[in-house]
Amino acid sequence: MRPRVFVTGVGIISAIGNGTGETLASFQNLKTGIGKLSLFDSVHAEIPVAEVKNNNSDLARLADVHDGKAAYTRNTLLALVASKQAVIASGWIDTHEKHTGTVFATTVGGMDFNEQYYRSLLENDRYKDLIGVLDSADCTEKIAACFGIRHHVTTISTACSSSANAIMLGARLIRTNRLQRVLVGGTDSLTKFTLNGFYALEILSPTGCRPFDRNRNGLTIGEGAAALVLESEEVADPKRIICEVSGYANVNEAYHATASTIDGFGAILAMNKALESACLQPSDISYINAHGTGTEINDLSEGNAIEKVFGNSVPPVSSTKAFTGHTLGAAGAIEAVFSSLALRNQILLPGLNFTVPMPELSFRPRQKVEPHPIHHVMSNSFGFGGSNTTLIFTKV
Amino acid sequence: MDLAEAIPRLSLQKYKMKATITASSVISPQHTNSAHGFPQEINEIISDHLSCLEPDYGTIINPIQLRRMPRILKMGLASAQLCINRAGGISPDAIIVGTGLGCLDNLEKFLLEVLDNHEHITSVLPFIYSTHNAVAAQIAMLLKNYNYNITYCHRGFSFESALQDALMQIEEKQAKHVMVGGIDECTHDFMLIHSYLGYWKQPLSNLQLLNERSPGTIAGEGSAFFMLSAETGNGGPGVSIEGLHTFFTPSSATYIDTTKEIDLFLGNIGLDKRDIDSVMFGLNGNLASDASYYTLQKNFFSDSTNFLYYKHLCGEYYTASAFAMWLASVILTGRHIPDVVKLNNRPDKHLSNILIYNHIHNTEHSLIFLNYGRI
C-alpha cells in the first residue's frame, strides 16, 4: 500500500508578498506585483517585471542568515525565506524525528551573482569565494545544511516546470517509502540573463501579461520562491494537514525547443495522466490554476488542451501570473502554494488584466476571489524543451 | 554539528531496488565508444584536463538534426542514440538525465553577450540551449518520445539522482525500460575560474594521477547513457543495480562518519562489507579528498577486497560516477579487472559484485552497488 502524501506546511515569497497572509490579501485586493524594474540596470528597463519587494539584506534578515562568511545569492535567499516559513508552519521540530529529504528546483541558480562577478572572475581571483554558489545546487545545499538534512538531497532543473517536478518527485519519494517527510520547492530570482533571453525570443509583454485575453502580448518575468513540506500519512500531524498531493504526471511534448503545439498535445497528455494517477474524472476538478503565461502560443495551446480534456464542462480557470509574473523555475511551487490556499480557504483565485475573451476558447478566466466549493485543484506547469507537468491537490 | 548525531534514529526503510543494465554507451576521454567492453588501448594524455574522444556524429545521427547544435548536445544525443541502438531500438518509458552543469558552454556564451555586448543579443540559440534540460529534451525530440523526461542538476548527486529516479520508475511500474544518462562538459572558463580554488594539478600524465601526492586533480568530461530494464526475461548472466545511496555533508560539518553510512546502506540491501568483492573509489589525486578513500581501504574493508579507481581515465567532473558505473559493468561482464584500474593486487578470484563509492569535495557522497548474476 502506498502511503498518501499530505502538505503540512507552505511558505512563499513573490512579487505579491512575503508569506501566505500578504499573498491572500493581494489576491483579495486584486493588487498585482508587476511593476518597474529596479533590481539592476538594463536596456530593457521599460519592460515591466514582477520583483520581490525586498532587497538582499532584507531577505537575509528574513531568512535568518547569520553565517557571515558564506555567500548568499538572491536565488538562495528567496529559497531560504520560503523554506523557513514552510518548516515552521509544518510544526517541524527535529529533522531526525522523521526520515527527511529535500528536493528543490531552479532554472538559472546563482545567475544573479554570475552577472555581477563573472566578468571579474575571468580576469582575477578577487571573488573566488563566490565561485561555489553560482550553480543550481547552491539553494538546495544551503537548505539541507540549514535544516540538517542528509539524505535525498537533490535539485531538478527542467526550465519552467522545474518545481512542479520537484513536488512530484517529493511525493514519489514518500509513496515509495524512501522518505516520511520532504521539503520541496523552487526558486528563481530575476536576472538580466532571463530578461534578455525572453526578450530575444520576442515573448515579453510590453504592458504586463494578460493571460487568456484576446489581446495578450507576451509574458512578464517574475521572481520568487515557494516551499512545501510533504509528509506521509503515517507521520503527518492531522492538525497540520492543508491538502493532499493526489495526482501528478510529467510528459514531454517532443515538438519544439521553446514552443508548444497549437492543439496542446503535451498539455492534454499531462492533464489526462495526472487525472489517471489521482483516479479522478475531469468533472472532479473544481479549479484549474493554469500555466497561462500570456504568450500568444501558450494560452492558445493550453486553452485548447483544457477544452479537449474537460469538454463542455470546463471548471473555473485562472492564471495567477498577472499577479506574480512568470517565476520560471519557482512557478510550479508558487502555484502549488496558491492551489493549497484555494483548497484551505475554499476560494477561487483570480487572474488580472482580462478584457476580451479569446475567440478560440469557450471559457473566461476568473477575475476575483470568490468563495467556491473546492475539492480538487489542477495546476499546470509547462517549460522549454516540451517539459509538461500537471499536479493535482485534494481537500482532506 | 557532529554529524554522527545526525544519522536518523530510525533505520531507513527497506525497499526493493533492482534494475538490469541492458545496454550502455559512453563518450569519454578513452576509446569507450564501442560496444566491446573495456578498450584495448588506454589514452595517455599530459594535461590538466581530459577531453572526450568524440565520434563522427554524422554516422550516428542525421547531420541535419545536429546542425547548429552545441557540442554537449551532440555528445548527449549520440550516446543516447547508440544506447538505444544497442538496446535493440527500444524507445524508453522514461528519459532521465543528470548533469552537474548542464549546457555550460552555451550558458557562458549567452551570459557574456548580456554582459559585454550591452544586452544586444546576436543569437537567441545559446539561451535556448543553456537550459539545463536541453539534453533530455532534445533526446525526446529526436526519438519522438512523449514519456517522463527529467533533468537533475545537483553537483555530485546529479547522476545518482537520475539513477534513483530510474529505479523508482521501475519499482512504481511506471516504466519497464528507462534510459538514464550522466553528462557534463569541461570548458575553458570553468577551468580558469576553478583554478583559483586550487582544483587542478599542473599538467601531468593522467596515468600518474595518484602518484604525485599533491593538491588538485585533473578535469574531465563525458557522456554515459544506460538502458535499465525491469527484467530481461532471458535468464542469462548480466549486471544489475541492486543498491544506491547518497548522503550530503555540508562543508560546515566537523566530522563525517562515512563508515556508518556505508554500514547502513549495506544493511539495507542485506549485505555485509565482507560480501563486497571489489570497491571502486572516486580517487582523484587530490590529497585532501582522497584521504577518506585510503582510510576506508585500510581500516574498513577486508584485505581481500579488490580496490579499483577510474578518474585517471575520465578526469574529475560532477557526473564521473556515470563513467564509473559503465566501467564497473564492463568489468563484471568481462569477468576481468584491467591492470590499469587496479589500486591493489589481489590474485584473481571470484568476481560477482562491485561497490562504487564516490564523493565530490567530501560533500556529495554516493554508493552504487552492482551485482553480476542471472537476470
Interface residues (C-beta under 8 A of the other chain):
Chain A: S42 V43 H44 D67 T95 H96 E97 K98 H99 T107 G109 M111 N114 E115 Y118 R119 L121 L122 D125 K128 I131 G132 D135 S136 A137 T140 E141 A144 A145 G148 I149 R150 H151 H152 V153 T154 T155 I156 S157 T158 A159 N165 L169 R172 L173 R175 T176 N177 R178 K192 F193 N196 G197 Y199 A200 L201 N250 V251 N252 E253 A254 Y255 H256 A257 T258 G266 L269 G383 F384 G385 G386 S387
Chain B: M1 L3 A6 I7 P8 R9 L10 L12 Q13 Y15 I95 G100 L101 G102 F110 L111 L112 E113 V114 L115 D116 H118 E119 H120 I121 V124 F127 I128 Y129 S130 T131 H132 N133 A134 A136 A137 Q138 A140 M141 L143 K144 N145 Y146 N147 Y148 N149 I150 T151 Y152 C153 H154 R155 F157 S161 D165 M168 E171 E172 D189 L192 I193 H194 Y196 L197 T246 F247 F248 T249 P250 S252 T363
